Amino acid sequence: MWKKGSIKIGNQKFTYCAKVYGEPSEDYGIEGGKVSKLEIRLGDFPVARYDRGWDIEPETENAQLALAAILHEFN
């Protein structure tokens, strides 16, 4: 259910921890998908956090690309 990993976008390495369900959820998943909780970090700094809703939305282009890659893999 929990997935952890890292992804390199440009010269930045992001780490992530995601709670991924077997079925998509329109109510709780990001974009109606399988990921209901997600934190993406750049070093010690969280750049995105989702817990059944956005606490921190990704603002930089690289953080948005990291999010897109994670959702593509797990949704």
SULSULQUI-V142303 format. One record per run of one state. SS is the DSSP state (2 for helix, 1 for strand, 0 for the rest). FROM is the first residue (numbers start at 1). TO is the last residue. Records with the same first field share a line. If there is no record, write none. Layout:
SS=FROM-TO ; FROM-TO
This chain:
0=1-1 ; 10-11 ; 21-29 ; 33-34 ; 43-44 ; 52-53 ; 57-60 ; 75-75
1=2-9 ; 12-20 ; 35-42 ; 45-51 ; 54-56
2=30-32 ; 61-74
